[in-house]
Amino acid sequence: MVPGPDVAILSHSDRDGTIRPDSLRCLRELRTEGFSIVVVCNGGSLRAEAAAAIEALGGLAIPRRNIGLDFGAWRAGLRTLELPRTETRRILLFNDSVYGPLVPLGPLLARMTEDGADLWGLTDSVERGWHLQSYFLLAHASLFRDAAWRGFWPGVVPLPFKRWTVGRYEIGLSRRVIGAGFRVRALFSHDTIVPDGSVANPTLGGWRALLDAGFPFLKRELLRDNPLKDSGLDGWRELVPPAFAAEIDADLRHRPLR
C-alpha cells in the first residue's frame, strides 16, 4: 500500500476477527474524505468478509497480537507505512472504543485545521490531569515533522496495566506536545460540555450534552458498563436511529475484546 497525504489508522479489537458495521461505515466515510485506510487488528487475523471489506476500500489490514493496546497498534501502523512520508499532510489515529459516527465526520474534520491547532482531539478530559482523549486524534504536518512527535513513538512499549498506558501515552502525548510549544485543542471542549466541572471525563459524564452539541460518537464503555451509574442512560436510544440502536445492542451482547 502506498498511502496518500491523509492517512487514518484504526486500532481494531475483536477476538472473533469481525468488524462492526458502524466501524466499516466510519472507514468508508473517511475514505470518501480522502484518507488512506489502515486497520491494525489487535485481536489477530480478520475473517475473510472483514478483510474483503477493508480491501474494497483500498485499505491495508495489519494483524498483530494485542500488545501495547491502542498506542502499540498505532506505532505498528506508523512503522509499517514509514509515516510520516514527505507528502504526508494529516495522520488520524482512532480506535473502535466508540459507536458511530452518528453525524457526518467531514464537517468536523474541516474544523480541525492546522491553523487552529497542531494536534486535535474530539474531546479532552481533566481526569489525572488535562489531556486530549486518544480515541480520535488528528495530527498535522506541523507537529509530526518535529522531534516531539518522532521521538515519542519509539518509546511506546507494552505496559502491564491499561492505567499505566493511559498515564504514560494518552496523557503523556498531550504533555509532550504542549511542552514542545505546539498547539493542542479539543473540538468539543470539557469546559463547554461540563461547565460546572462535575465530571472529569465528558464521554462518560457528559454524553447527552455531547450529542446535543453534534458529537459523532457514543462511548462503548458508557453503554456497556455505565461506570457513573447514570439513571438516565437508557435514554440514549431516543437519540439515535432505531437501526443504529439495534446494531449497538447486538454488539453489547457480543461483549467485544476491549
C-alpha positions as CSV (number, residue, x, y, z in Angstrom):
1,M,0.0,0.0,0.0
2,V,1.2,3.5,-0.9
3,P,-0.7,5.9,1.3
4,G,-1.9,9.3,0.2
5,P,-1.3,12.6,2.0
6,D,-4.0,11.9,4.6
7,V,-3.8,8.6,6.5
8,A,-6.3,7.1,9.0
9,I,-5.1,4.3,11.3
10,L,-7.7,2.4,13.2
11,S,-6.8,0.3,16.2
12,H,-9.3,-2.5,16.0
13,S,-10.0,-5.1,18.6
14,D,-12.3,-8.1,18.2
15,R,-11.4,-11.6,19.3
16,D,-13.7,-13.2,16.6
17,G,-12.0,-11.3,13.7
18,T,-15.1,-9.4,12.7
19,I,-15.5,-5.7,12.2
20,R,-18.6,-3.8,13.3
21,P,-21.0,-2.3,10.7
22,D,-20.6,1.2,12.2
23,S,-16.8,0.9,12.1
24,L,-17.0,0.0,8.4
25,R,-19.2,3.0,7.8
26,C,-16.7,5.2,9.6
27,L,-13.9,3.8,7.4
28,R,-16.0,4.3,4.2
29,E,-16.7,7.9,5.3
30,L,-13.0,8.6,5.9
31,R,-12.1,7.1,2.6
32,T,-14.7,9.5,1.0
33,E,-12.9,12.3,2.8
34,G,-9.7,11.3,1.1
35,F,-8.0,9.3,3.8
36,S,-6.0,6.2,3.1
37,I,-7.3,3.4,5.4
38,V,-5.1,1.3,7.7
39,V,-6.6,-1.2,10.1
40,V,-4.3,-2.6,12.8
41,C,-6.0,-5.7,14.2
42,N,-5.1,-6.1,17.8
43,G,-7.2,-9.3,18.1
44,G,-5.2,-11.1,15.4
45,S,-6.4,-12.0,12.0
46,L,-9.6,-10.9,10.4
47,R,-12.4,-13.1,8.9
48,A,-12.5,-13.2,5.2
49,E,-15.5,-10.9,4.8
50,A,-14.0,-8.3,7.1
51,A,-10.7,-8.4,5.2
52,A,-12.5,-8.1,1.9
53,A,-14.4,-5.0,3.1
54,I,-11.1,-3.3,4.0
55,E,-9.6,-4.3,0.7
56,A,-12.6,-2.9,-1.1
57,L,-11.6,0.5,0.4
58,G,-8.1,0.1,-0.9
59,G,-7.1,-0.3,2.7
60,L,-4.4,-2.3,4.5
61,A,-5.0,-4.7,7.4
62,I,-2.2,-5.4,9.8
63,P,-2.8,-8.4,12.1
64,R,-0.9,-8.4,15.4
65,R,-1.1,-9.6,19.0
66,N,-2.8,-7.3,21.4
67,I,0.5,-5.9,22.8
68,G,0.6,-2.3,23.9
69,L,-3.2,-1.6,23.3
70,D,-4.1,1.3,21.0
71,F,-0.7,3.0,21.2
72,G,1.1,-0.2,20.3
73,A,-1.3,-0.6,17.3
74,W,-0.7,2.9,16.1
75,R,3.0,2.5,16.5
76,A,2.9,-0.6,14.3
77,G,0.8,1.2,11.7
78,L,3.2,4.2,11.6
79,R,6.2,1.9,11.4
80,T,4.7,-0.4,8.7
81,L,3.9,2.5,6.4
82,E,7.0,4.5,7.4
83,L,4.9,7.5,8.4
84,P,5.2,10.4,8.1
85,R,6.4,10.4,4.5
86,T,7.4,13.5,2.6
87,E,3.9,14.0,1.2
88,T,2.0,13.2,4.4
89,R,-0.3,16.0,5.4
90,R,-2.6,14.6,8.2
91,I,-2.5,11.5,10.3
92,L,-5.7,10.4,12.1
93,L,-5.3,7.9,14.9
94,F,-8.5,6.4,16.2
95,N,-10.0,3.2,17.7
96,D,-13.2,1.3,17.9
97,S,-14.0,2.1,21.5
98,V,-16.8,4.3,20.3
99,Y,-20.0,3.7,18.3
100,G,-20.6,5.9,15.3
101,P,-20.3,8.2,13.5
102,L,-23.9,9.4,14.3
103,V,-23.3,12.6,12.2
104,P,-21.0,13.2,9.2
105,L,-17.4,13.5,10.0
106,G,-16.5,15.7,7.1
107,P,-17.6,19.0,8.6
108,L,-15.9,18.1,11.9
109,L,-12.6,17.3,10.2
110,A,-12.8,20.5,8.3
111,R,-12.9,22.4,11.6
112,M,-9.8,20.6,12.9
113,T,-7.4,22.7,10.8
114,E,-3.7,23.2,11.2
115,D,-4.4,26.9,11.7
116,G,-6.4,26.1,14.8
117,A,-4.0,23.5,16.4
118,D,-1.2,21.1,15.5
119,L,-2.9,18.2,17.4
120,W,-6.7,17.9,17.7
121,G,-8.9,15.6,19.7
122,L,-12.6,15.4,19.7
123,T,-12.8,15.7,23.5
124,D,-10.5,16.5,26.4
125,S,-10.5,15.2,29.9
126,V,-9.3,16.5,33.2
127,E,-9.0,13.1,34.8
128,R,-5.5,12.7,36.2
129,G,-4.6,16.0,34.6
130,W,-5.7,17.7,31.4
131,H,-5.3,15.8,28.1
132,L,-6.8,15.0,24.8
133,Q,-8.7,11.7,24.8
134,S,-7.0,9.4,22.4
135,Y,-9.8,7.5,20.8
136,F,-9.7,10.1,17.9
137,L,-6.6,12.2,17.4
138,L,-5.7,14.3,14.3
139,A,-2.1,15.3,13.8
140,H,-1.0,17.9,11.3
141,A,2.4,18.0,9.5
142,S,3.5,21.0,11.6
143,L,3.6,18.5,14.5
144,F,4.7,15.2,13.1
145,R,7.7,16.7,11.3
146,D,9.0,17.6,14.7
147,A,11.2,15.6,17.1
148,A,8.4,15.9,19.7
149,W,6.3,13.5,17.7
150,R,9.0,11.5,16.1
151,G,10.7,10.9,19.4
152,F,7.5,9.8,21.1
153,W,6.7,6.7,19.2
154,P,9.9,4.7,19.6
155,G,9.3,4.9,23.3
156,V,5.9,3.3,23.2
157,V,6.4,-0.2,24.7
158,P,3.9,-2.7,26.2
159,L,2.9,-1.9,29.7
160,P,1.2,-4.4,32.0
161,F,-1.8,-2.3,33.0
162,K,-4.2,-0.1,31.0
163,R,-3.9,2.6,33.6
164,W,-0.2,2.9,33.1
165,T,-0.7,3.1,29.3
166,V,-3.2,5.9,29.8
167,G,-0.8,7.8,32.0
168,R,2.3,7.4,30.0
169,Y,1.0,7.6,26.5
170,E,-2.5,9.1,26.3
171,I,-1.8,11.8,28.9
172,G,1.9,11.8,28.1
173,L,1.4,12.6,24.4
174,S,-0.6,15.8,25.2
175,R,2.0,16.9,27.8
176,R,4.9,16.2,25.4
177,V,3.3,18.1,22.6
178,I,2.4,21.1,24.7
179,G,5.8,21.1,26.4
180,A,7.4,21.4,22.9
181,G,5.3,24.5,22.2
182,F,2.7,23.1,19.9
183,R,-1.0,23.9,20.0
184,V,-3.4,21.3,21.3
185,R,-7.2,21.6,21.1
186,A,-10.4,19.6,21.6
187,L,-13.2,20.2,19.2
188,F,-15.8,19.6,22.0
189,S,-14.0,21.1,25.0
190,H,-14.6,19.9,28.5
191,D,-15.3,23.4,29.7
192,T,-18.1,23.7,27.2
193,I,-19.6,20.3,27.7
194,V,-19.3,20.1,31.5
195,P,-19.1,23.8,32.5
196,D,-19.7,23.0,36.2
197,G,-16.7,20.6,36.2
198,S,-18.8,18.0,37.9
199,V,-17.3,15.1,35.9
200,A,-13.7,14.6,34.6
201,N,-14.5,12.5,31.5
202,P,-17.1,14.1,29.3
203,T,-17.6,11.0,27.2
204,L,-19.0,9.2,30.3
205,G,-20.5,12.1,32.3
206,G,-21.5,14.5,29.5
207,W,-22.7,12.1,26.8
208,R,-26.1,13.8,26.4
209,A,-24.6,17.3,26.2
210,L,-22.1,16.0,23.6
211,L,-24.8,14.5,21.4
212,D,-26.7,17.8,21.7
213,A,-23.6,19.6,20.5
214,G,-23.2,17.5,17.4
215,F,-20.7,14.9,18.8
216,P,-20.5,11.9,16.4
217,F,-19.9,9.0,18.8
218,L,-21.1,7.2,21.9
219,K,-18.5,5.5,24.1
220,R,-18.8,1.7,24.3
221,E,-17.7,1.7,27.9
222,L,-20.6,4.0,28.7
223,L,-23.3,1.8,27.3
224,R,-21.7,-1.5,28.3
225,D,-20.7,-0.7,31.9
226,N,-22.5,2.6,32.9
227,P,-19.5,3.4,35.1
228,L,-21.1,6.5,36.6
229,K,-24.4,4.7,37.4
230,D,-26.3,7.2,35.3
231,S,-30.0,6.5,35.9
232,G,-31.0,8.2,32.6
233,L,-28.6,6.3,30.4
234,D,-31.3,4.2,28.7
235,G,-32.4,7.5,27.1
236,W,-29.6,7.1,24.5
237,R,-31.9,5.0,22.4
238,E,-34.1,8.0,21.8
239,L,-31.2,10.0,20.4
240,V,-30.0,7.6,17.7
241,P,-31.8,6.0,14.7
242,P,-33.6,2.7,15.6
243,A,-31.4,0.6,13.2
244,F,-28.3,2.0,14.8
245,A,-29.6,1.2,18.3
246,A,-30.2,-2.4,17.2
247,E,-26.6,-2.6,16.0
248,I,-25.3,-1.3,19.3
249,D,-27.5,-3.7,21.3
250,A,-26.2,-6.6,19.2
251,D,-22.6,-5.6,19.8
252,L,-23.1,-5.2,23.6
253,R,-24.4,-8.8,23.6
254,H,-21.2,-9.8,21.7
255,R,-19.0,-8.4,24.6
256,P,-16.0,-7.4,22.4
257,L,-12.4,-7.7,23.4
258,R,-11.8,-4.1,24.5
